[in-house]
Amino acid sequence: CLETAKQELAKKLNDYELHNFTVELTDIKPELIPQLRGRNGTEASRLEKKFDVRIEFSRKGEPDKIVIKGLQKNVQDLESFIRKKIQDEESK
């Protein structure tokens, strides 16, 4: 019974680690953060649903950063989407 419990715990730990891949984006201009957040967080919610991740923005008074958590592939997809959006805004 103990071996089964160990295997189940190892499986849960692996699953937890897979779903908690984290990336911090800190090189974002402060004026772009409201665009990524959207009015009342609507844009952030849409991105969270689309990419199946969790997005956290820094609070007022803290250095500007965005933290993305989720499956590694989903987090990396959203990161590249955000970086492309930033490049598009900077090129305007």
C-alpha positions as CSV (number, residue, x, y, z in Angstrom):
1,C,0.0,0.0,0.0
2,L,2.9,2.3,0.8
3,E,4.5,1.8,-2.7
4,T,1.2,2.7,-4.4
5,A,0.9,5.9,-2.3
6,K,4.5,6.8,-3.3
7,Q,3.8,6.3,-7.0
8,E,0.6,8.4,-6.8
9,L,2.4,11.1,-4.9
10,A,5.2,11.1,-7.5
11,K,2.7,11.3,-10.3
12,K,0.9,14.3,-8.5
13,L,4.2,16.0,-8.0
14,N,5.2,15.6,-11.6
15,D,1.7,16.9,-12.7
16,Y,2.0,19.9,-10.3
17,E,5.5,20.8,-11.7
18,L,4.3,20.5,-15.3
19,H,1.4,22.9,-14.6
20,N,3.4,25.4,-12.7
21,F,6.0,26.4,-15.3
22,T,6.6,30.1,-14.7
23,V,8.0,33.0,-16.9
24,E,8.5,36.5,-15.7
25,L,8.4,39.3,-18.3
26,T,10.2,42.4,-16.9
27,D,11.3,44.2,-20.0
28,I,7.9,45.7,-20.8
29,K,7.2,49.4,-21.1
30,P,4.8,50.6,-18.4
31,E,2.4,52.1,-21.0
32,L,1.9,48.7,-22.7
33,I,0.7,46.9,-19.5
34,P,-2.8,48.5,-19.5
35,Q,-3.2,47.2,-23.1
36,L,-2.3,43.7,-22.1
37,R,-4.5,43.9,-19.0
38,G,-7.5,45.4,-20.8
39,R,-10.4,47.3,-19.2
40,N,-11.3,45.5,-15.9
41,G,-8.9,42.7,-16.9
42,T,-10.9,41.6,-19.9
43,E,-8.0,41.2,-22.3
44,A,-6.0,39.3,-19.6
45,S,-9.0,37.0,-19.0
46,R,-9.3,36.3,-22.7
47,L,-5.6,35.5,-23.0
48,E,-5.8,33.2,-20.0
49,K,-8.7,31.3,-21.5
50,K,-7.2,31.1,-25.0
51,F,-3.8,29.9,-23.8
52,D,-5.0,28.0,-20.6
53,V,-2.5,29.8,-18.3
54,R,-2.6,32.2,-15.3
55,I,-1.4,35.8,-15.8
56,E,-0.4,38.0,-12.9
57,F,0.5,41.7,-13.2
58,S,2.6,43.7,-10.8
59,R,0.8,45.9,-8.4
60,K,1.1,49.7,-8.2
61,G,4.4,50.8,-6.7
62,E,6.2,47.5,-7.7
63,P,8.5,47.2,-10.7
64,D,6.6,46.5,-13.9
65,K,6.4,42.8,-14.6
66,I,4.1,40.1,-15.9
67,V,4.2,36.5,-14.5
68,I,2.7,33.7,-16.6
69,K,2.1,30.3,-15.0
70,G,0.8,27.1,-16.6
71,L,2.0,24.3,-18.9
72,Q,5.4,25.0,-20.4
73,K,4.2,24.9,-24.0
74,N,1.2,27.2,-23.2
75,V,3.3,29.6,-21.3
76,Q,5.9,29.8,-24.0
77,D,3.2,30.3,-26.7
78,L,1.7,33.2,-24.7
79,E,5.1,34.7,-24.1
80,S,5.9,34.8,-27.8
81,F,2.4,36.3,-28.5
82,I,3.1,39.1,-25.9
83,R,6.6,39.7,-27.2
84,K,5.2,40.0,-30.8
85,K,2.5,42.4,-29.6
86,I,5.2,44.5,-27.9
87,Q,7.3,44.6,-31.1
88,D,4.2,45.6,-33.1
89,E,3.5,48.5,-30.7
90,E,7.1,49.6,-30.6
91,S,7.3,49.7,-34.4
92,K,4.3,52.1,-34.7
